[in-house]
Amino acid sequence: DCCSDVEACWWSCWCSCLVFSRTHHSFGIVNSGRSFAYFVICVVSWPLVFVFLGPAFMLMYFIVSLTLLFYYRASVRTELREALQIQGDFCSDFAAHCCCIMCAMAQESRQAKFMGRPYADFITGENITGELMPQSPEDAGIWTHVQTLSLLTRLLCGLTFVLFATIALVWHQKESSLVYVLVFVSPIVILYFTYWRTSRHEIPLDVVMKLFFAGFFVATLSAMVIESLLAPIVTLLVFDPKTMKQLRGGQANTQFIHEHIVQLLIFTFLNGFLVAAASEEFTKYLVVNGCWLPHPLRTPKAVIIAYVAGALGFSTMENVEYAFGAHPTQGLDTFESQLFLLFIRSVLPVHAICAALQANKAIQRDFENIQTPILRLLAPAVALHGLFDFILMFLTFVFMGYKTGMGSNGETAVMFTLPFVIALAGFAYTWCVLRSQRERMGQGWQRVGDGDLEDAGGDEAAAMQEMAAPAAAS
């Protein structure tokens, strides 16, 4: 039953060290920050040993350190099990962490929630069960809201700054620093209009920033892993080994495209809709549904803000990857190409639009009591996202293999115009469905009190309320 708790399952899969530290900190067995530091030191030491002592010593050190890490976690699990008077022994605890560490982490996290342990932040172990909002949040300024940020959020802001500054210094490119700054302009502008301008009272700034960082760091990592697993499978299904070797070897010339245009159509369709859109929309969905928030999302507008914040974090990291993968082209140097690509991706916020489509279905599920399975919830977002990616991928092969008579400038214009039209149509459709939903719900769109959470927020809100009650009692 690992998947019965989405939050425990998702975080245990991608960041088991965070779940382990938070769970056992909530029981008072370990210090969350110290436990996380042990894991970081262990992982960071692996490449250092490889560089300075060689691969042979590295392999031996890797096995020993991993065994010690499993021993430490099994010992802590044994202490927790004995404190809760659960049957078992150290050997079974050690085997659980050796054979399926993610399942063991998820199981321990579910036990903490079942026991009503108070909400605690990752790494810091800070207890933030109350609302992280100033008095009169709609009238408070930015500095007042910043002062309510949790320690973890401030650490994440510092980590992001240090990470980008270090990369810019290592590459010795002053222009890169400017790109790092500009990459955050688009999400700040979108969050200003969707959240800060009129809805800062709907959801704490701390929650918005944590969802942004979850999309920025965790969702992009999980999407990359899923896509790297799906991409070879799709390629193998569409192309025979010889053709696949030509494609991977960069031999997609005019003759190759002419001979395999139908296969390329299927290939780009599956890559656009399945590999890219489905996996990315699923991981963005988990940003909101896989995060244990200190309080539930009490209004439909808060749901929209939460989904958009997570998607903006995802798209920001993706923009960093695309911008720094840009190469000089059509008279533009590397820096100019980075700025141009960043501008194009900023004016086409497909991830944010798709997140709003997901939010529309989530509101139907949680506030209108309309049964909405996950496939139905993701379908509109995957359709828009997949069409956007498919058009770009397939047109690239078409313009490479066929003489269109439009010239390079005309082809570039088409490559920009069609995605822009798709994004604009998606925005118009999203605006219409959200406006229709708001009119249909009427007063149901407004904020509700804690006593009405079960009626307004669905099963998730009721579950959060039940978990908060014993936590407050303790």
N, C-alpha and C positions, 0 to 999 in steps of 0.2 A: 504493500500500500504506500510506496514511496511517493506516488503522484497525487495522493489525497490532499496534500498540502503543497500548493503550487510554489509558494514562497520558499519553503524549506527545500523543495526539490530543485528549483532553479538555482538558488544561491549555493546549495551544496554541490551542484554539478560544476559550476564555474569558479566559485570562490569558497571552497570548503573550509579554508583556514579562518575566514571571517565568521562562518556559522559556528564552528567549533568554539572560537574564542567568546562569541556572544552568548552561546548556550550555557557554557560552564561558568561564565562570569555571573549570569543571572542566578545561578545556584550558589554562588560564593565559593566555588572550588578553585578557580584560577582567576588571575587578573587578565582582562581581555587584551589590553595593550601589550603586556609582557608576552602573552602566549602568541599573539600575532607577530611580535618582533622575533621570537624564536624561529617561526616559519620563514620570515623574510631573510634572516641571517643564513638559514640553511640553504635556501634557494639561491641567494646571491653568491654564496661561496662556491657553488658548482662551477659556473663559468670561470671564476678566478682560479680554482684548482686546475681546471683544464688548460688555461693559458700558461700558468707558471710551472705546473708539474707534469703536464702531458696527459694524453688520453687514457693510458693504462692506470695511472694512479687515480685519475678522475673516476673511472669505472668502479674501482674499489671503494673510493670515498663516497660515491653516489649510493652504493648498496648499503654501506655502513650507516651513513647519515639518514637514509630513508628508513632503515630498520629501527634506528633510535627514535626517529620521529613517530613511527607507528607504536613503538613501545610506550612513548610518553603519552600519546593519545589513548591508547588502550588502558593505561594506568588511571588516567583521569576518568575514562568511561567506567572502569571498575569501581572507582570511588563514588561516582554518581549512582551506579546501580545498587551498591551496598547502602547508600544513604536513603534510597527509595525502596529498599527491601525487595528488589527484583532478582529473581533467580538467575544464576549463571556463574561463570568463572572467568579468570583472567585469560585463559586460552581462547575461549569463544570471543572475548572482546578483542584480543589481538588479531584473531582470524578475521573478524568483521572489518577491522581497519586495513588489514593487508589485502583482502580479497575484494571488498567493495566499500571503499572509504566514503564515497558519496552517499550510499544508502545508510551507512552508519551515522553520518552527520545529519541527514534528514530525519532519521528516527529519533535522535537525541533532541533535535530542535522541536519536533512535534511533541515530545514528552514535556519540554519546557512550557510550551503553550498550553498543553493539557493540564499542567499543574498550576496554571495561572500566574506564571512568573511575570514580573513587570517588563514592559518594553525597554530594551536597552539598545543603544546605538552600536553599530559595528566598531571595532577597534577601541573606541574610547570607553565603552560600557556606560555611557551617560544615560540616565533615566529621564526620558522626555515624554512621559505619558500625557502631560498637559498640552494645551494648545500653545504653539510657539508664535503667538501674535501679540503685538502691543495693544493697548487700549485704543479704541477708535481707529482700527487699522486703515479704514478708507481715508482718514484725514492725516495719518502719520506719514512722515517723509521717509526717504530711502534709508537715511542713517538710523532712524528709529527701528526700522525693520531689520537692518543689518545687525543691530545689537542683539536681536532675538535668535540669531543663527546659532545652531549647535556647534560644539567643538569639532565634530566630524566634518561638517560642511566647510568650516574654516580651513581645516587641514586639507580637504580636497581642493579648495581654491589655491592654497599654497603649493600643493603638489603639482597642479596643472601649470602654474606659473614657472616653477622650478624646472619641470620637464621640458617645456617649450624653450625656456631660456638656455638650458643646457644644450639642447639640440642645435639651436641657433649659434651658440658659441663654438660647438664642435665643428659645425660646417663652415664657420668663418664667413657667413653670408649676412651682411647687415640687412639686405632686402628681405630675407626670410623672416626676420623679426617683425617687419611691417605686415607680411602676409599672415603671421600668427595672430596679430592684433585684428586685422580685418576679417578674419574667419569668424570672429565672434560678433560682428556687426549685425548680420542677418538674424541670428537667434535673439539678440537683444531687442531688435526692432519688433520682431514678431511677438515676443513675450510682453513688450510694452503695450501693444495694442490689444492682445488677447487677455492679458493678466493685470499688469500694473495700472493701466489707465483707469479702468472702471471696476476691476474685480479683485483687487488685492486683499479684500476682506473675505473672499471665498475660500482661500487655502493659504496656509503659511508660506512665506518666502522660503523657509528652510526646506519644506517638502518639495517645492518647485525645483530648487537647486539640487536636491538629492536625486530627484527623478531625472534631471538633466545629466548629472554625472553618471547615473546608472546607465543611461543610454549612451553616454560618451565613452565610458570605459568597458562596461560589462556586455551590453547588447551588441556593440560592434565586434567584440572578441568572439562571442558566441555565434554571431552571424557569419564571421569569417570561417570558423571551424565547420559549421554546417554547410556552407557553400563549397568549401574545399573538399568535403566528402561527396556532395551531390554532383559537382561539376564533372569529375571523371566518369561517373555512372552515366550521366546524360550523354557525354561524348562517346562512350562505348556503345550506347544504345543506338546512336544515329550513324556513326561512321565505322567502317571496317578498320582493322589495325593499320593498313597501309595508308589509307586516307587520313586517319587520325595522326599518324606520324608526320605527314605533309603539313597538316594544319598546325600542329604544335611546333614544327620546324620553321614556321613563318613563310611557307611556300604557297600562301593563298594568293597566287597571281591571277591574271585575267582568265587564263585557260582553266585553272583550277576552279574558279568561281563559276564559270560557264558550265562546266561539267557537273558541278555539285550544287547548283543553285537551289534545288528542292530540298536537299539534305541540309543546306545552310539555313533555309527558311524554318525547317523543323527544329534545327539546332538552336537558332536564336530565339524561337518561340519558347522552347522548353527552358532555355537559360533565362529569358526575360521573366516568364511567369512563375516557374518553379524554383530555379536555383536562386535568383535574385529576389523577386517580389515576395514569394511565399515565405522564404526563410527570414528575410528582413522584417516583414510585417509581423511574423510570429514572435520574433525576438523583441520587437517594439511593444507588442501586446503584453509580453511578460514583464516589461519594465514597470507597468502599472499593476498588473494582476499578480506579479511575483515579488512585490515589495510589501513588507509588513509596515504599514503606516501607523504612526502613533494614535491616529484617530481616523475614522472613515471619511470618505468624500461625501459631504452632506447635500450637495446640490449638483444638478446636471452641468452647470457652468464649471464647477470644480473638477468634474470628470473630464470635460473638454481640455481644461488647462493642464491637467495631469498627463493626459495622452500626448498633447502637443509638446509639453516640456521634455518628456522622454524622447520623442521623435526628433526634437531639435538637438538634443545631445548626440543622438545617433548621427544625424546629418552633419553636424559640426565636425565630428571625427572623420566622417567620410569625406567631407570637403578638404580637410587637412591632407588626407591620403591622395586625393585626386590632384590637388593643387601642387603638391610637391612631387607628383609623378609626371607633371607637365614637362614637355620638351619644346625647344625652339621650333617654330613653325610659321610659315607664310609671312616672313619678314619680322616676326616677333622674337625677341630674345627670351631666355628662360623666365626671367622675372615678369616680363610683360605677358607671357603665356600663362603664368600662374595667376596673375591678376585677372586676365580675361576669363579663364576657366572658373575662377572664384566668383566673378560677377555673374556669369551665366547660371551657375548653380544657386546663387543667392536669389536671383529673380525668378527661379523656378522651384519654389519650396514644396516639392512633391511629397516629401516625407511628412511635413506638417499637415498638408491637405489630407493625406491618407490617414494620419493619426486622428484628425477630426472625423473622418468617416468611421473609424473604429469607435470613437467616442459616441457617435450617434447610435450605433448598435448596442454599445454598453449601457447607454441611458435607457434604451428600450428594455434591456434585460433587468436592470437594477431599479429603475424608477417607474416604468410602465407595466412591469410584470408580464412582459412578452417573452416567451421562450425563445432564446437566441443562442443556439449552439455555437461553439467556437468557429466552425467552418463558415457559418452564415455571418458571424460577426466580422471575420477577416475577408470575406469574399469581395465586397466593394473596394476595399483598399488594395487587395491583391490585383484586381482587375485594372484599376487605374495605374498602379505602380508597374504592373507587368506590361501593359500597353506602352507606357512611356519608355521602358527599357528595351522592349522588343523593337519598337520603331527605330530607336537609335542604333541598336546592334545590326539590324538587317539593312538599314540604309547605308551603313558603313561598307558592307560587302557589295551592295549594289553599285555604289559610286566607285569602288575599287575595280570592279569587273566589267562595268558597262560605260560606254560613252554616252552621256546624257545630253551633251550639247549645251549645258548650262555654264560650263567653266567652273573653276575652283571657287570663285566668289558666289556663283549661283548655288552650287552644292552646299557651301557653308551656310548660305541663307536658308536653304531648305532644312538643313540639319538643326538650325536654331528655331525656325518658324514652327515646324510640326510639333516638337516637344512643347513649345510655348503654348500652342493652341490646345494641346492635350491637357497641360497644367491649368490653363485658364478655364477650360470646360469642366475639369474636375473641381476647381474652386467654385465655379458657379453652381454646379450640382450640389456640392457640400453645403454651400450657403443656403440653397433652397430647402434641403432636407432638414437642416438644423432650424431654420426659421419656421418651417411647417411643424416641426416637433415642438418648438417652444409655444406656438399658438395652440397646438393641440393639448398640451399639458396645462396651459394657463398658470394657475397659482402653484401647481406642482413643480414649476421651474424655480420657485423661491426656496430660500434656505429653510431647513427644518431643524427643530430642536432635538436634543438627545433622546427625549422620550418617544419621538416619532421615527427614529432611525430604522426600525424594523420594517415599517410600512414604506418608507421612502427609499431606502438604500438596498433592499434585497437581502439575500442570504449573507453576503459579505459583511454588510453593515451590522447585521444581527450577530454574526460570529465575533466581530471585533468588539461589540458591546459586551458580549458574554465574557470575552477574554479580559476586558478592562475591569469588570466588576471584581473578580477575585484578586486581581493585581492591586486595586485600590484598597481592598480589605486588608491585604498583607502589608 
